[in-house]
Amino acid sequence: MAFWRQFLAMLQFLTRIPVNERWCDGVDLKDYSRGIFCFPLVGLVMGLLTALVWWTVMPHVGALVAAIAVVIAHIMLTGGLHLDGLADSCDGLFSVRSRERILEIMRDSRIGTNGALALIVAVVLRTALIYQMSADGLPVLAFLIVTPVVGRGMMAVMMYRQVYARESGMGNLFIGKISEGRFGVTLLLMAALVLFIGGLSSLFALLVTLLFVFGFRRFVASRIGGQTGDTLGAACELSELVFLFFLLWH
């Protein structure tokens, strides 16, 4: 029962899927870091729902419109949470300012040029990658299922043994508070789901994505001295795009 409460708490935290508050009784905010191993499972739920959209829409309207529908469904499931983090991160990290100013820019609710461009590129690229998978005859359903698993699993890489760059915020629930054991279980669960559903052909893309996230983590830490909730969201979005890109790599 404790596992299900933790899973539902993470589902509520990471998505806009309705979860009855009573189902999460006993899971306090200070306990959220213990639920990190549920992140890939939340991704699995999202992947199944977006794959269902593809399976339902694609036979009637074709691959391009179905790819657009999948991207819209993905945004609706998260409420744009991680895209917001991507936009804020790009506005701040690429502003060539001091650490303090970067953090101020990332906290600003207004979107700048870098953030707007990042959103456009992310949405267009995701649509194009999904469409191209279909054109290349790849197992689109399987890859749609595992892509959110990778995105949420890679967030653990951004949290593990890192420092929270702000004094307060939601990211402080996880960053630097993930135990070695739970970090290992999260990565193993992510890899197991990807290989079981996506097959061995997805292993290369998974390894490249892991290397990318370690590099992104290092870049962010060099700019602001740690991580924030925004950089976690950015890593989620970017890792999914990298994973999809290298699934297509021939």
Secondary structure by P-SEA (a helix, b strand, c coil): caaaaaaaaaaaaccccccccccccccccccccccccaaaaaaaaaaaaaaaaaaaccccccaaaaaaaaaaaaaaaacaaaaaaaaaaaacccccccaaaaaaaaacccccaaaaaaaaaaaaaaaaaaaaaaaaccaaaaaaaaaaaaaaaacccccccccccccccccccccccccaaaaaaaaaaaaaaaaacccccaaaaaaaaaaaaaaaaaaaaaacccccaaaaaaaaaaaaaaaaaaaacc
